[in-house]
Amino acid sequence: MQTTYIMIKPDGVQRGLVGEVITRFENKGLRLVGLKQIIPSNEIAEAHYAVHKERPFYSGLIDFITSGPVVAMAWTGVEAIKVARNLIGPTNGREAAPGTIRGDFAMDIGHNIIHGSDGEETAKYELELWFPDGIAEWQRDAESQIYE
């Protein structure tokens, strides 16, 4: 099992897409093990996007992600990072395939509804950043119906 970090960004929250996103992840078979809604501080936003600090879009990204509430989530499953990224779709919503979250709901690179960790190291870092007290460890009874 692998755990990944997923964040519904302020545009996704404002557009009322939280339930839709959670439903897609649950329907796929991933298990929700962490969930909270917060308005990120500049400190947490800067730590989250530190990899982009030298990019020209960095300050706008920080302004956007701190502009309203986000929904921070941790999801567990077999190859959860890969599965989540397939559900999410490419960064640019106009290029994302229909059926993906961004393909169905996003038209832009900046306002693209959702963030998902891109690898194991990133997921570990992001999960520790957004869930410093840890995540819920539990087993779903129906898991035997999802995996062989």
C-alpha positions as CSV (number, residue, x, y, z in Angstrom):
1,M,0.0,0.0,0.0
2,Q,1.1,3.5,-0.7
3,T,-0.2,6.8,0.6
4,T,-0.4,10.1,-1.4
5,Y,-1.2,13.7,-0.7
6,I,-4.1,15.3,-2.6
7,M,-5.3,18.9,-2.2
8,I,-8.5,20.4,-3.6
9,K,-7.4,24.0,-4.4
10,P,-9.4,27.1,-3.6
11,D,-11.0,27.1,-7.1
12,G,-12.3,23.6,-6.5
13,V,-13.6,24.4,-3.1
14,Q,-15.3,27.6,-4.4
15,R,-16.9,25.7,-7.3
16,G,-18.4,23.1,-4.9
17,L,-16.4,20.2,-6.3
18,V,-15.2,18.7,-3.0
19,G,-17.8,15.9,-2.9
20,E,-17.3,15.1,-6.6
21,V,-13.5,14.7,-6.1
22,I,-13.9,12.6,-3.0
23,T,-16.4,10.4,-4.8
24,R,-14.1,9.8,-7.7
25,F,-11.3,8.7,-5.4
26,E,-13.5,6.5,-3.3
27,N,-15.2,5.0,-6.4
28,K,-11.8,4.0,-7.8
29,G,-11.0,2.1,-4.6
30,L,-8.6,4.4,-2.8
31,R,-9.1,4.8,1.0
32,L,-9.3,8.2,2.7
33,V,-7.0,8.3,5.7
34,G,-6.7,12.1,6.2
35,L,-9.0,15.0,5.6
36,K,-9.1,18.6,6.7
37,Q,-10.2,22.0,5.3
38,I,-8.0,24.9,6.0
39,I,-7.0,28.3,4.7
40,P,-3.2,27.8,4.2
41,S,-0.8,30.2,5.9
42,N,1.9,31.8,3.7
43,E,4.4,29.6,5.7
44,I,2.8,26.3,4.7
45,A,2.1,27.5,1.2
46,E,5.8,28.5,0.7
47,A,7.0,25.2,2.2
48,H,4.6,23.3,-0.1
49,Y,5.7,25.1,-3.3
50,A,9.4,25.6,-2.3
51,V,10.5,23.7,-5.4
52,H,9.0,26.5,-7.5
53,K,10.6,29.4,-5.5
54,E,12.7,30.6,-8.4
55,R,10.0,30.4,-11.0
56,P,8.3,33.6,-12.2
57,F,4.8,32.3,-11.3
58,Y,5.8,31.5,-7.6
59,S,4.3,34.6,-5.9
60,G,1.0,34.3,-7.9
61,L,0.9,30.6,-6.9
62,I,1.3,31.5,-3.2
63,D,-1.3,34.2,-3.5
64,F,-3.8,31.8,-5.1
65,I,-3.3,28.9,-2.7
66,T,-3.7,31.2,0.3
67,S,-6.8,33.0,-1.1
68,G,-9.3,30.7,0.4
69,P,-9.9,27.2,1.9
70,V,-8.3,24.1,0.5
71,V,-9.2,20.5,1.3
72,A,-6.1,18.5,2.3
73,M,-6.4,14.8,2.0
74,A,-4.3,11.6,2.4
75,W,-5.4,8.6,0.3
76,T,-4.0,5.0,0.5
77,G,-4.1,2.2,-2.0
78,V,-1.9,0.1,-4.3
79,E,0.1,2.5,-6.4
80,A,-1.9,5.3,-4.9
81,I,0.3,8.0,-6.4
82,K,0.0,6.7,-10.0
83,V,-3.7,6.0,-9.6
84,A,-4.4,9.5,-8.2
85,R,-2.4,11.2,-10.9
86,N,-4.4,9.3,-13.6
87,L,-7.6,10.4,-12.0
88,I,-6.4,14.0,-11.8
89,G,-5.1,14.3,-15.4
90,P,-2.4,16.7,-16.8
91,T,-1.7,20.1,-15.3
92,N,-3.4,22.0,-18.1
93,G,-7.1,21.3,-18.0
94,R,-7.5,22.1,-21.7
95,E,-5.2,19.2,-22.5
96,A,-6.6,16.8,-19.9
97,A,-8.7,13.9,-21.2
98,P,-12.5,13.9,-20.5
99,G,-13.1,11.6,-17.5
100,T,-10.2,13.0,-15.5
101,I,-10.9,15.6,-12.9
102,R,-9.0,18.3,-14.7
103,G,-10.4,17.2,-18.1
104,D,-14.0,17.5,-16.8
105,F,-13.6,20.6,-14.6
106,A,-10.5,22.7,-15.4
107,M,-9.7,25.1,-18.3
108,D,-6.5,26.6,-17.0
109,I,-3.0,25.7,-15.7
110,G,-3.2,28.0,-12.7
111,H,-6.8,27.2,-11.7
112,N,-6.8,23.5,-12.2
113,I,-8.9,22.3,-9.2
114,I,-6.5,19.9,-7.6
115,H,-2.9,19.0,-6.6
116,G,-1.5,15.5,-6.3
117,S,1.9,14.3,-5.2
118,D,4.2,13.4,-8.1
119,G,6.3,10.7,-6.4
120,E,7.0,8.9,-3.1
121,E,9.5,11.5,-1.7
122,T,7.1,14.3,-2.5
123,A,4.2,12.5,-1.0
124,K,6.1,11.9,2.2
125,Y,7.2,15.5,2.4
126,E,3.7,16.9,1.7
127,L,1.9,14.4,4.1
128,E,4.3,15.4,6.9
129,L,3.8,19.1,6.1
130,W,-0.1,19.1,5.9
131,F,-0.7,16.3,8.5
132,P,2.0,16.9,11.1
133,D,0.0,14.9,13.7
134,G,-0.3,11.9,11.3
135,I,-3.1,10.2,9.5
136,A,-5.8,7.7,10.5
137,E,-4.7,4.1,10.2
138,W,-7.7,1.9,9.5
139,Q,-8.7,-1.0,7.3
140,R,-11.7,-1.1,5.0
141,D,-13.7,-4.3,5.3
142,A,-14.5,-4.2,1.6
143,E,-10.8,-4.1,0.6
144,S,-10.9,-7.7,-0.4
145,Q,-13.4,-6.8,-3.0
146,I,-11.0,-4.2,-4.5
147,Y,-7.7,-6.1,-4.7
148,E,-6.9,-9.7,-5.4
